[in-house]
Amino acid sequence: MESINRTAIELVDEALDFAGELDVVGYELDNGATVVDFGIDAAGGVEAGLLLAEIQTAGLANLQTRMGELAGAPRQYVELSTDHPAVALLCSQKAGWELTTEGGFEGLGSGPARALVGRETEFERVGYYDSSEFATLAIESTTLPDEEVAEQVAELAEVDADGVFLPTFATGSTAGSVTTAARAAELAVFRLLEVGYEPTDVLHASGSAPLAPPTRDETEAMGRTNDALAYGGEVHLQVARDDDRFGEIVSTASEEYGTPFVDVFEDADWDFYEVPESVFAPAQVTVDVVDGPVYTVGETDEELLAESFGYR
């Protein structure tokens, strides 16, 4: 497989080439690193969010929107599908890089640059590590990254600073809502890894979730986007072997099921890493076992989701 950081760079270049049409803004830092604002000061949009999700999955997933319904009203949904779930979702899309600097920057990184570092458990389990002179890390934050952030990424990824590319977005931006909705399949595959299933035995993954209403209140945004997955996320997986733990990979398996994420977050003292991992799961999953049975586990909850979204 070609370097996922190299394939991601082509998509970053596309964002820069069509920045005006996408309502994103790209600029170069003093150390040569490139920042692309997808939803901090820039407006961004749904198409920008779809391209950002493609960057996060290094071009190994297909993404689109569709019209559906929520509580009897029209609602936009984001759909993702990939034939490379282990690499695209676990080794690239997953938000597993916590960024903090002495200057006070805080953010959460996702995307193919993680595979250049390879310190998370999933890289060993999948057996994939990348090597490239480029590093693309999508950053979820309320502020734009500076030279200190870029230097930290460059040092850990072992690339020069001018090879670092940092697409950045706020959780509650339109692009942020799109990319979070695109994570339904990733959450299911990660939950499988967590319960001990081999991620390389997942042959295909498709997922969809409703697009949460954008908001500049980041606490509310955190609640809406996570509820969109836990109560509206639907996933289909094709897997190579049967297992008796498929029922553990959906949000209904969590003791917190039925509680809005903002309340769960408050109980964790607003510490994202203190939230039980079982909360981060899609609402419903269908698993097709090759030459075996088909399982459907979990259920969606439109009433709770409509309340989280602020439906009147």
Solvent accessible surface area in square Angstrom, and as a share of the most:
residue,aa,sasa,rsa
1,M,133,0.60
2,E,104,0.47
3,S,17,0.11
4,I,1,0.01
5,N,0,0.00
6,R,103,0.38
7,T,32,0.19
8,A,0,0.00
9,I,18,0.09
10,E,112,0.50
11,L,23,0.12
12,V,0,0.00
13,D,62,0.32
14,E,76,0.34
15,A,0,0.00
16,L,61,0.30
17,D,110,0.57
18,F,108,0.45
19,A,21,0.17
20,G,64,0.62
21,E,135,0.61
22,L,26,0.13
23,D,79,0.41
24,V,6,0.03
25,V,81,0.46
26,G,29,0.28
27,Y,81,0.31
28,E,127,0.57
29,L,19,0.09
30,D,141,0.73
31,N,39,0.20
32,G,15,0.14
33,A,0,0.00
34,T,18,0.11
35,V,0,0.00
36,V,0,0.00
37,D,3,0.02
38,F,1,0.00
39,G,0,0.00
40,I,24,0.12
41,D,122,0.63
42,A,9,0.07
43,A,69,0.53
44,G,11,0.11
45,G,21,0.20
46,V,39,0.23
47,E,113,0.51
48,A,0,0.00
49,G,0,0.00
50,L,18,0.09
51,L,13,0.07
52,L,0,0.00
53,A,0,0.00
54,E,52,0.23
55,I,0,0.00
56,Q,0,0.00
57,T,0,0.00
58,A,0,0.00
59,G,40,0.39
60,L,39,0.19
61,A,8,0.06
62,N,115,0.59
63,L,27,0.14
64,Q,102,0.45
65,T,42,0.24
66,R,83,0.30
67,M,129,0.57
68,G,18,0.18
69,E,114,0.51
70,L,1,0.01
71,A,56,0.43
72,G,65,0.62
73,A,33,0.26
74,P,103,0.64
75,R,44,0.16
76,Q,54,0.24
77,Y,18,0.07
78,V,0,0.00
79,E,43,0.19
80,L,4,0.02
81,S,33,0.21
82,T,4,0.02
83,D,98,0.51
84,H,81,0.36
85,P,4,0.02
86,A,11,0.09
87,V,17,0.10
88,A,0,0.00
89,L,0,0.00
90,L,0,0.00
91,C,0,0.00
92,S,0,0.00
93,Q,0,0.00
94,K,29,0.12
95,A,31,0.24
96,G,27,0.26
97,W,22,0.08
98,E,99,0.44
99,L,0,0.00
100,T,73,0.42
101,T,20,0.12
102,E,177,0.80
103,G,65,0.63
104,G,58,0.56
105,F,16,0.07
106,E,122,0.55
107,G,12,0.11
108,L,30,0.15
109,G,0,0.00
110,S,2,0.01
111,G,0,0.00
112,P,0,0.00
113,A,0,0.00
114,R,2,0.01
115,A,1,0.00
116,L,27,0.14
117,V,38,0.22
118,G,14,0.13
119,R,185,0.67
120,E,41,0.18
121,T,85,0.49
122,E,5,0.02
123,F,0,0.00
124,E,134,0.60
125,R,70,0.25
126,V,20,0.11
127,G,58,0.56
128,Y,33,0.12
129,Y,124,0.47
130,D,18,0.09
131,S,98,0.63
132,S,21,0.14
133,E,87,0.39
134,F,56,0.23
135,A,0,0.00
136,T,0,0.00
137,L,0,0.00
138,A,1,0.01
139,I,0,0.00
140,E,35,0.16
141,S,9,0.06
142,T,88,0.51
143,T,74,0.43
144,L,47,0.23
145,P,4,0.02
146,D,62,0.32
147,E,58,0.26
148,E,66,0.30
149,V,0,0.00
150,A,0,0.00
151,E,83,0.37
152,Q,49,0.22
153,V,0,0.00
154,A,6,0.05
155,E,138,0.62
156,L,53,0.26
157,A,5,0.04
158,E,153,0.68
159,V,18,0.11
160,D,106,0.55
161,A,17,0.13
162,D,93,0.48
163,G,4,0.04
164,V,0,0.00
165,F,26,0.11
166,L,0,0.00
167,P,0,0.00
168,T,0,0.00
169,F,4,0.02
170,A,5,0.04
171,T,7,0.04
172,G,2,0.02
173,S,4,0.02
174,T,34,0.20
175,A,0,0.00
176,G,0,0.00
177,S,2,0.01
178,V,0,0.00
179,T,1,0.01
180,T,17,0.10
181,A,2,0.02
182,A,2,0.02
183,R,23,0.08
184,A,1,0.00
185,A,1,0.01
186,E,6,0.02
187,L,19,0.09
188,A,0,0.00
189,V,0,0.00
190,F,35,0.14
191,R,26,0.10
192,L,1,0.00
193,L,5,0.03
194,E,74,0.33
195,V,23,0.13
196,G,34,0.32
197,Y,1,0.00
198,E,69,0.31
199,P,0,0.00
200,T,74,0.43
201,D,31,0.16
202,V,5,0.03
203,L,74,0.37
204,H,45,0.20
205,A,0,0.00
206,S,29,0.18
207,G,8,0.07
208,S,10,0.07
209,A,0,0.00
210,P,0,0.00
211,L,13,0.06
212,A,2,0.01
213,P,27,0.17
214,P,69,0.43
215,T,23,0.13
216,R,145,0.53
217,D,75,0.39
218,E,48,0.21
219,T,56,0.32
220,E,68,0.30
221,A,1,0.01
222,M,39,0.17
223,G,4,0.04
224,R,34,0.12
225,T,4,0.02
226,N,19,0.10
227,D,3,0.01
228,A,1,0.01
229,L,6,0.03
230,A,9,0.07
231,Y,7,0.03
232,G,7,0.07
233,G,0,0.00
234,E,69,0.31
235,V,8,0.05
236,H,67,0.30
237,L,0,0.00
238,Q,74,0.33
239,V,0,0.00
240,A,47,0.37
241,R,88,0.32
242,D,65,0.33
243,D,21,0.11
244,D,136,0.70
245,R,75,0.27
246,F,5,0.02
247,G,39,0.38
248,E,80,0.36
249,I,0,0.00
250,V,4,0.02
251,S,3,0.02
252,T,48,0.28
253,A,56,0.43
254,S,11,0.07
255,E,173,0.78
256,E,48,0.21
257,Y,61,0.23
258,G,36,0.34
259,T,51,0.29
260,P,39,0.25
261,F,5,0.02
262,V,52,0.30
263,D,59,0.31
264,V,8,0.05
265,F,17,0.07
266,E,93,0.42
267,D,119,0.62
268,A,14,0.11
269,D,120,0.62
270,W,123,0.43
271,D,60,0.31
272,F,59,0.25
273,Y,121,0.46
274,E,115,0.52
275,V,7,0.04
276,P,55,0.35
277,E,97,0.43
278,S,31,0.20
279,V,16,0.09
280,F,38,0.16
281,A,1,0.01
282,P,0,0.00
283,A,0,0.00
284,Q,52,0.23
285,V,0,0.00
286,T,36,0.21
287,V,0,0.00
288,D,41,0.21
289,V,11,0.07
290,V,66,0.38
291,D,152,0.79
292,G,38,0.37
293,P,62,0.39
294,V,98,0.56
295,Y,72,0.27
296,T,84,0.49
297,V,29,0.17
298,G,28,0.27
299,E,101,0.45
300,T,51,0.29
301,D,40,0.21
302,E,84,0.37
303,E,146,0.65
304,L,22,0.11
305,L,2,0.01
306,A,11,0.08
307,E,131,0.59
308,S,26,0.17
309,F,7,0.03
310,G,31,0.30
311,Y,63,0.24
312,R,260,0.95
